[in-house]
């Protein structure tokens, strides 16, 4: 059965799990782990991707991320490729480090954020990498210690998590810790590691009760959430897909976008393709990137090659272009 396309949108919450190929180790020692975290922080900052929870295990890792200006697929590609290259070079190995495809479940935030934070942060304890909650407080390779204030990772959004437990940091940390402690005996939570109706509803018994009540929920294996949430996401994904193809069917390509930008901003079309940091040129290239990526579905990698800039620069241009289009009411068609 062919794999379904990933679903993503700005502001989407993703529970991501990436495993080593054949379940082999992806971290041999602390240097591997700290190198991964340094790269993760750099990528999150550059792509404006929020991180609420994470844990590093010997042969896999968990992340709870919210999509920013850069699609999650690009964020993960940079993260996995960068770690694999460093790991292979350092340990003098060759070949794939990760399984072919990481797992990404798009989650309904108001229902699952705290449950996922707790589940992800308890991974080291479930795997017996630490003996108890006191040791987990001190463990440097899980976001739990960052929330508790024993470690610092400026790229982790601890504030959002703590605000669910109170406005005063110390008391919120205590409430959060008690919340985590209550989950210690739950064991593996299959309902939090995949989407679909059965997991989203809480198991077969819950599904049967829904059916008895005459309630029919839309489901999708890529999504963890209730029926309405699933429907909204699928509709948004379908609209985006249809728009990309509708524009292409009308013969609108990257050159048409450049002409449109040239007309709207009163700048020579050739100037848009030339490198430079002039204010008007940056403005034009930002709008070009925004419409090319968001409207036509052109990858940031392809735009980077076309403009002779980095994918990070394209990502920032897309965000800048979105702001320009919104502020000035500019539309492609």
C-alpha positions in Angstrom: 0.0 0.0 0.0 1.5 3.4 -1.0 2.4 5.8 1.8 0.1 8.7 2.3 1.5 12.2 1.9 2.4 14.0 5.1 0.0 16.7 6.3 1.4 20.0 7.5 0.4 23.6 7.9 1.7 26.6 9.8 1.0 26.2 13.5 0.5 22.4 13.3 1.7 20.4 16.3 3.7 17.2 15.5 4.7 14.3 17.6 7.8 13.1 15.8 9.6 9.8 16.3 12.8 8.9 14.4 14.5 5.5 14.9 17.9 4.1 13.9 17.9 1.7 11.0 17.3 -1.9 12.2 16.9 -0.2 15.6 20.6 0.4 15.9 22.0 3.1 18.1 21.9 6.7 16.7 23.8 8.1 19.8 26.9 6.3 21.0 27.9 8.8 23.7 27.3 12.2 25.2 29.3 13.9 22.4 26.8 12.6 19.9 23.9 13.7 22.0 25.2 17.2 22.6 26.1 17.6 19.0 22.5 16.6 18.0 21.0 19.1 20.5 23.3 22.0 19.2 22.2 21.3 15.7 18.5 21.0 16.7 18.6 24.3 18.5 20.2 26.0 15.5 17.6 24.6 13.0 14.6 25.4 15.3 15.8 29.0 15.6 16.4 29.5 11.9 13.1 28.0 10.9 11.1 29.5 13.8 9.9 26.1 14.8 8.7 25.7 18.4 9.7 22.8 20.6 7.6 21.8 23.7 9.1 18.4 24.5 11.9 16.1 23.5 13.9 13.0 24.7 16.9 11.3 23.3 17.1 7.5 23.6 20.0 5.2 22.4 18.3 4.2 19.2 15.6 6.8 18.7 14.3 10.2 19.7 11.0 12.0 20.3 10.2 15.6 19.5 7.0 17.6 20.0 7.2 20.5 17.5 5.0 23.2 16.1 5.5 24.2 12.4 6.8 27.7 11.9 7.7 29.4 8.6 9.4 26.3 7.3 7.6 23.0 6.5 8.3 20.3 9.0 9.6 18.0 6.3 12.4 20.4 5.6 13.2 20.9 9.3 13.5 17.1 9.7 15.5 16.6 6.6 18.1 19.1 7.8 18.1 17.6 11.3 18.4 13.9 10.2 20.9 14.5 7.4 23.1 16.7 9.6 23.2 14.2 12.4 23.8 11.2 10.1 26.7 12.9 8.4 28.4 13.9 11.7 27.7 10.5 13.2 29.1 8.5 10.3 32.2 10.7 10.0 32.9 10.5 13.7 32.4 6.8 14.1 33.9 5.9 10.7 30.8 4.2 9.3 28.9 4.4 6.0 25.3 4.0 4.9 22.0 5.0 6.3 21.7 5.8 10.0 17.9 6.3 10.3 15.0 4.3 9.1 13.8 5.4 5.7 10.9 7.5 7.1 10.5 9.2 10.5 7.0 9.0 12.0 5.1 12.2 12.3 1.6 12.5 13.8 -0.2 15.8 13.6 -1.9 16.3 17.0 -4.9 18.3 18.3 -3.1 20.7 20.6 -5.8 21.5 23.2 -6.5 17.8 23.8 -3.0 16.3 23.6 -0.3 18.8 24.3 0.2 18.1 28.0 -0.3 14.3 27.6 2.4 14.3 24.9 4.8 16.4 27.0 4.4 13.9 29.8 4.7 10.8 27.7 7.8 12.1 25.8 9.6 13.2 28.9 9.0 10.0 30.7 10.7 7.9 28.0 14.1 7.8 29.8 12.4 6.5 33.0 10.4 3.9 31.1 13.6 2.7 29.4 15.4 2.7 32.8 18.0 5.2 31.7 17.2 6.9 35.0 16.0 5.2 38.2 13.4 7.6 39.4 11.8 11.1 39.0 14.6 12.7 41.0 17.2 11.4 38.5 14.9 12.4 35.6 14.9 16.0 37.0 18.7 16.0 36.5 18.8 14.1 33.2 20.3 16.3 30.5 18.8 14.5 27.4 15.2 15.1 28.0 13.2 18.3 28.0 11.8 17.5 31.5 15.0 18.9 33.2 14.7 22.1 31.2 11.1 22.6 32.4 12.3 21.9 36.0 15.0 24.5 35.6 18.0 22.1 36.2 19.2 22.5 32.6 19.0 25.2 29.9 18.0 24.9 26.3 16.9 28.3 25.1 15.1 26.8 22.1 12.7 24.8 24.2 9.4 26.6 24.9 9.0 25.7 28.6 6.9 28.8 29.4 3.9 27.6 27.3 3.9 24.3 29.2 4.3 25.8 32.6 1.5 28.3 32.0 -0.9 25.4 32.0 0.0 24.8 35.6 0.1 28.3 37.0 1.6 31.8 36.5 4.2 31.5 39.2 7.2 29.6 37.9 8.1 27.7 41.1 4.6 26.6 41.9 3.9 25.8 38.2 7.0 23.5 38.2 5.8 21.7 41.2 2.3 21.2 39.7 3.9 20.0 36.4 6.2 17.6 38.3 3.2 16.1 40.1 1.4 15.7 36.8 4.4 13.9 35.4 4.6 11.6 38.5 0.9 10.6 38.0 1.9 9.2 34.6 4.8 7.1 35.8 2.7 3.9 36.0 0.9 4.3 32.7 3.6 2.5 30.7 3.6 2.6 26.9 0.8 4.8 25.5 0.0 3.5 22.1 -2.8 6.1 21.9 -0.1 8.8 21.8 2.3 7.3 19.3 0.0 7.1 16.3 -3.1 8.6 14.8 -6.3 7.0 13.7 -9.8 6.6 15.1 -9.0 3.9 17.6 -6.1 5.7 19.2 -7.7 9.1 19.1 -10.9 7.8 20.7 -8.9 6.0 23.4 -9.3 2.3 22.3 -11.9 -0.1 20.9 -14.2 0.3 23.9 -14.4 4.0 23.4 -15.1 3.5 19.6 -17.9 1.1 20.3 -19.5 3.5 22.8 -19.4 6.3 20.2 -21.1 4.0 17.6 -23.8 3.0 20.1 -24.5 6.7 20.6 -24.8 7.3 16.9 -21.5 9.3 16.7 -19.3 8.7 13.7 -15.9 10.2 13.7 -13.7 10.9 10.7 -10.2 9.3 11.2 -6.8 9.4 9.6 -3.7 7.5 10.7 -1.6 10.6 10.2 -3.7 12.6 12.7 -4.3 12.4 16.5 -7.5 14.2 17.3 -11.3 14.2 17.2 -13.4 13.9 14.1 -13.9 17.6 13.6 -10.2 18.3 13.9 -9.4 15.6 11.4 -12.0 16.9 8.9 -10.6 20.5 9.2 -7.0 19.4 8.5 -7.9 17.1 5.6 -10.0 19.9 4.1 -7.1 22.4 4.5 -4.7 19.9 2.9 -7.0 19.2 0.1 -7.6 22.9 -0.6 -3.8 23.5 -0.7 -3.3 20.5 -3.0 -6.1 21.6 -5.4 -4.8 25.2 -5.5 -1.3 24.1 -6.4 -2.7 22.0 -9.3 -5.2 24.6 -10.4 -2.5 27.2 -10.8 -0.3 24.8 -12.7 -3.2 23.9 -14.9 -3.6 27.6 -15.8 0.0 27.7 -16.9 1.2 29.7 -13.9 4.8 28.9 -13.1 7.7 30.6 -11.4 8.3 32.9 -14.3 4.7 34.1 -14.2 5.1 34.8 -10.5 8.2 36.8 -11.1 6.3 38.9 -13.7 3.5 39.5 -11.2 6.0 40.6 -8.6 7.6 42.9 -11.1 4.3 44.5 -12.0 3.1 44.9 -8.4 6.3 46.3 -7.0 7.3 48.3 -10.1 10.8 46.6 -10.2 12.5 45.3 -13.4 12.0 41.5 -13.6 15.7 40.9 -14.2 16.5 42.6 -10.9 14.4 40.0 -9.0 16.7 37.2 -10.2 19.9 39.1 -9.4 21.6 38.8 -6.0 21.7 41.9 -3.9 20.6 43.4 -0.6 18.9 46.5 -1.8 15.6 47.1 0.1 13.3 46.8 -3.0 15.1 43.8 -4.4 14.9 42.0 -1.0 11.2 42.8 -0.9 10.6 41.5 -4.4 12.5 38.3 -3.8 10.7 37.7 -0.6 7.3 38.0 -2.3 8.6 35.7 -5.1 9.6 33.1 -2.5 6.4 33.3 -0.6 4.2 32.8 -3.7 6.4 30.2 -5.2 6.5 28.0 -2.1 3.1 28.6 -0.6 1.0 29.0 -3.8 2.8 26.8 -6.4 4.2 24.3 -4.0 7.8 24.7 -5.2 10.2 23.3 -2.7 12.5 25.6 -0.7 15.5 23.6 -2.0 14.5 24.3 -5.6 14.1 28.0 -4.9 17.4 28.1 -3.2 19.1 26.7 -6.3 17.2 29.1 -8.5 18.1 32.1 -6.5 21.6 30.9 -5.5 20.9 31.3 -1.8 20.6 28.9 1.1 17.4 27.1 2.1 17.5 29.0 5.4 17.5 32.3 3.4 14.5 31.0 1.4 12.7 30.1 4.6 13.2 33.6 6.0 12.2 35.1 2.7 8.9 33.1 2.7 8.1 34.4 6.2 9.0 38.0 5.1 7.0 37.6 1.9 3.9 36.4 3.8 4.1 39.5 6.0 4.5 41.8 2.9 1.5 40.2 1.1 -0.7 40.4 4.2 0.2 44.0 5.1 -0.2 45.4 1.6 -3.1 43.1 0.5 -1.1 41.6 -2.4 -2.4 38.5 -4.1 -0.9 36.3 -6.9 -4.2 36.2 -8.8 
